[in-house]
Amino acid sequence: MGQSRFAPQTARYATARNAMGNERDVFEWRRFGHWNSSAEKAWFAAYLLWQMRDQAKLNEVIRECDYRNGDGDLAVIEAFRRESGVALELIIKAVIAQSMEARRADRATEGVPANHDIPSLWGQANLPDLPREDKYRLLLVKQTLMWSGRYATPRTVKAWEEENKMFDTLEDPPAEPGEFVFRTPIAIGWADFDRLYQMAKANLSYHSNAT
């Protein structure tokens, strides 16, 4: 009798199952090690993307892949914003997960918050208070992860209005009715992202189950 056409797939499943069996609580998504290692990989990817802003490097890649469908510089900076946002979210969640482990939280009822609200997560992780400019940057990261990194607009008009109100509260100086105010734009590049990332990472205590 010939070999079943399902055999290779079954074999791959068995191999994957055996390999996963070597991991302690592999399906336990609250584990500190998952968040920490994933954050570090995203941080590294963000650095690579930031380096690709070098025009010579970028032009070489554009030629290699024959990219013709848009602005290569813009594509790289948008990718950096997404990946750096993911890295910051994950390292903050690593701090939260470690705190949960330290206090022996009930894994059946508690978990790392399943959202992209970076300012809220920063507070839940009990990370240092930030100046206005950095609070604004956290809100920019939230915006990228929630919608601007993927969609043309927020999900609803109400969400758009609420987001604008949050940004307005962090603007300085405030504008009086009928007057114009010129403000210095607040952005987040590698230096500011890495500073915030390292600030969160500094709150981790590495231990035996952190890998």
Buried (B, 14 or more C-beta within 10 A) or exposed (E): EEEEEEEEEEEEEEEEEEEEEEEEEEEEEBBBBBBBBBBBBBBEBBBEBBEBBEEEEBEEEBEEEEEEEEEBEEBBBBBBBBBBBBBBBBBBBBBBBBBBBEEEBEBEEEBBEEEBBBBBBBBBBEBEEBEEEBBBBBBBBBBBBBBBBEEEEBEEEEEEEEBEEBEEEBEEEEEEEEEEEEEEEBEBBBEBBBEBBEBBBEBBEEEEEBE
